[in-house]
Amino acid sequence: MDRQTCTILTGFEPFTFSSHPLGFSAIDFWQFQFSNIWDLQDQIAEFIVARALEIKKPHNKNGWTLWDITYKGMRVEVKETAYYHSWRTDGKVSTQRSFSITKAFSRYKDSTSEFCRQNDIYVFCLNTGKTKEESNPLDLDHWRFWVVPTETINHTCGNNKTITLSRLQKITGLKDGIGYEQLKAAVDKNCN
């Protein structure tokens, strides 16, 4: 299966019927379907990492790839977690956070078909806010990042399907991770 470059819409593309615009557009759909940004934090994390790496156009977003971003020939997998979740109605916040690091098979022509982690680098992203107000996913002051080569994950985690935040902090030696302004340099360092 070939990865295709996505077409970027402006948001002004109209819905039509019998070739006539109906008075609403793609942006109206986006506002209707995707305004709860707290439920989109995994996609927002991918976007944040892509922008940190100066990638403006999605080239790997067909929904079936086993990594999220191709950067300098490296396959980058972005994983996200948060303390606050909008679906949690009891107001409680879990401080036990973990990330998926599951191995998978692939049939893509440019990746291995063996059961393994199909990426070269992980970027783990944590939204640290513990309330809705503190956790606005568009405010990058709330995000912390850990960049780890997949080789390190393979060595330290073996066949584990998840990694806890506390273990990630121990592996990297970074209790608080890094900020957005350091993200590109950290990924670049792991591309060498």
C-alpha positions as CSV (number, residue, x, y, z in Angstrom):
1,M,0.0,0.0,0.0
2,D,1.5,3.3,-1.0
3,R,1.4,6.2,1.4
4,Q,-0.2,9.2,-0.3
5,T,0.2,12.9,0.4
6,C,-3.1,14.3,1.8
7,T,-4.8,17.2,0.1
8,I,-5.0,20.2,2.3
9,L,-8.4,21.8,2.4
10,T,-8.9,25.5,3.1
11,G,-12.1,24.9,5.0
12,F,-14.1,27.0,2.6
13,E,-14.9,24.0,0.3
14,P,-18.7,24.0,0.1
15,F,-21.0,21.1,0.5
16,T,-23.0,20.8,-2.7
17,F,-26.2,19.2,-4.0
18,S,-26.9,19.0,-7.7
19,S,-23.7,21.0,-8.2
20,H,-25.0,23.9,-6.2
21,P,-23.4,25.1,-2.9
22,L,-25.7,24.5,0.1
23,G,-24.4,27.4,2.3
24,F,-22.2,25.4,4.5
25,S,-18.6,24.2,4.1
26,A,-15.9,21.9,5.4
27,I,-15.1,24.3,8.2
28,D,-18.8,24.1,9.4
29,F,-18.4,20.3,9.5
30,W,-15.1,20.7,11.4
31,Q,-16.7,23.0,14.0
32,F,-19.6,20.6,14.4
33,Q,-17.6,17.4,14.7
34,F,-14.2,18.4,16.1
35,S,-14.8,21.4,18.5
36,N,-14.1,19.3,21.6
37,I,-10.4,19.5,21.4
38,W,-9.9,17.7,24.6
39,D,-11.1,14.5,22.9
40,L,-8.6,15.1,20.0
41,Q,-5.4,15.3,22.1
42,D,-3.7,12.4,20.3
43,Q,-4.2,14.1,16.9
44,I,-3.2,17.4,18.4
45,A,0.0,15.9,19.8
46,E,0.9,14.6,16.3
47,F,0.2,18.1,14.9
48,I,2.4,19.7,17.6
49,V,5.3,17.3,16.9
50,A,4.9,17.8,13.1
51,R,5.0,21.6,13.5
52,A,8.0,21.4,15.8
53,L,9.7,19.5,13.1
54,E,8.6,22.2,10.6
55,I,6.3,19.7,8.7
56,K,3.3,21.6,7.5
57,K,1.6,19.2,5.2
58,P,0.7,15.7,6.3
59,H,2.4,13.1,4.1
60,N,1.7,10.1,6.2
61,K,-2.0,10.4,7.2
62,N,-3.8,7.7,5.4
63,G,-5.0,6.2,8.8
64,W,-3.3,2.9,8.2
65,T,0.4,3.6,8.8
66,L,2.3,2.2,11.8
67,W,4.1,5.4,12.5
68,D,2.9,9.0,12.4
69,I,5.6,11.2,10.8
70,T,8.5,10.5,8.5
71,Y,11.3,13.0,9.3
72,K,14.9,12.9,7.9
73,G,14.3,9.3,6.7
74,M,13.3,8.3,10.3
75,R,9.9,6.8,11.2
76,V,8.5,8.8,14.2
77,E,5.7,7.5,16.3
78,V,3.9,10.0,18.5
79,K,2.2,8.8,21.7
80,E,0.0,11.0,23.9
81,T,-1.6,10.9,27.3
82,A,-3.1,13.5,29.6
83,Y,-4.3,13.8,33.2
84,Y,-7.6,15.6,32.3
85,H,-10.2,13.8,30.1
86,S,-13.4,15.5,29.2
87,W,-15.3,12.2,29.4
88,R,-14.5,11.9,33.1
89,T,-17.6,13.3,34.8
90,D,-16.6,12.6,38.4
91,G,-13.9,15.3,38.3
92,K,-11.2,12.9,39.4
93,V,-7.8,12.9,37.7
94,S,-5.6,9.8,37.5
95,T,-1.9,10.5,37.9
96,Q,-1.1,7.0,36.7
97,R,-0.2,7.6,33.0
98,S,1.0,5.2,30.4
99,F,1.7,5.0,26.6
100,S,1.1,2.3,24.1
101,I,4.3,0.7,22.7
102,T,2.7,-2.3,21.1
103,K,4.5,-4.3,18.5
104,A,2.8,-4.9,15.1
105,F,3.0,-6.6,11.8
106,S,3.2,-4.6,8.6
107,R,2.7,-5.3,5.0
108,Y,3.8,-2.0,3.7
109,K,6.4,-2.3,1.0
110,D,8.8,0.1,2.8
111,S,8.7,-1.5,6.2
112,T,9.4,-4.9,7.7
113,S,6.8,-7.6,7.8
114,E,8.1,-9.0,11.1
115,F,6.4,-8.5,14.4
116,C,8.2,-5.5,15.9
117,R,7.9,-1.8,16.6
118,Q,7.7,-0.3,13.1
119,N,9.2,3.0,14.0
120,D,12.7,4.4,14.7
121,I,11.9,7.1,17.3
122,Y,9.1,7.6,19.8
123,V,7.9,11.1,20.9
124,F,5.9,10.7,24.1
125,C,3.6,13.7,24.8
126,L,1.9,14.5,28.1
127,N,-0.6,17.3,28.6
128,T,0.0,18.1,32.3
129,G,-3.1,20.1,33.1
130,K,-5.4,18.6,35.7
131,T,-8.5,20.6,35.0
132,K,-10.2,21.6,31.8
133,E,-8.9,25.2,32.2
134,E,-5.3,24.0,33.0
135,S,-5.2,21.5,30.1
136,N,-6.1,23.5,27.0
137,P,-4.4,21.3,24.3
138,L,-3.7,24.4,22.2
139,D,-1.6,26.0,25.0
140,L,1.8,24.4,24.5
141,D,2.9,25.4,28.0
142,H,0.8,22.5,29.2
143,W,2.7,19.9,27.1
144,R,5.9,18.0,28.1
145,F,7.8,15.6,25.8
146,W,10.2,12.7,26.0
147,V,12.1,11.6,22.8
148,V,13.3,8.0,22.9
149,P,14.9,5.8,20.2
150,T,12.9,2.7,19.5
151,E,16.0,0.7,20.1
152,T,16.0,1.9,23.7
153,I,12.4,1.0,24.1
154,N,13.1,-2.5,22.7
155,H,16.0,-3.0,25.0
156,T,14.3,-1.8,28.2
157,C,10.7,-2.9,27.6
158,G,11.0,-6.1,25.5
159,N,7.5,-7.3,24.6
160,N,5.6,-4.9,26.9
161,K,2.6,-3.3,25.3
162,T,2.7,-0.2,27.4
163,I,5.2,2.0,29.2
164,T,4.3,4.0,32.3
165,L,5.2,7.6,32.6
166,S,7.4,6.8,35.7
167,R,9.3,4.2,33.8
168,L,9.8,6.6,30.9
169,Q,11.1,9.2,33.2
170,K,13.6,6.7,34.7
171,I,14.8,5.6,31.2
172,T,15.3,9.1,30.0
173,G,16.5,10.6,33.3
174,L,14.0,13.5,32.6
175,K,11.4,13.7,35.3
176,D,9.7,16.7,33.7
177,G,10.5,15.9,30.1
178,I,11.3,18.8,27.8
179,G,9.3,21.7,26.5
180,Y,8.1,22.4,23.0
181,E,11.1,24.7,22.3
182,Q,13.5,21.8,22.8
183,L,11.5,19.2,20.9
184,K,13.1,19.7,17.4
185,A,16.6,19.5,18.7
186,A,15.8,16.4,20.7
187,V,14.4,14.6,17.6
188,D,17.3,15.8,15.5
189,K,19.8,14.4,18.0
190,N,18.1,11.0,17.6
191,C,18.2,11.2,13.8
192,N,22.0,10.9,13.7
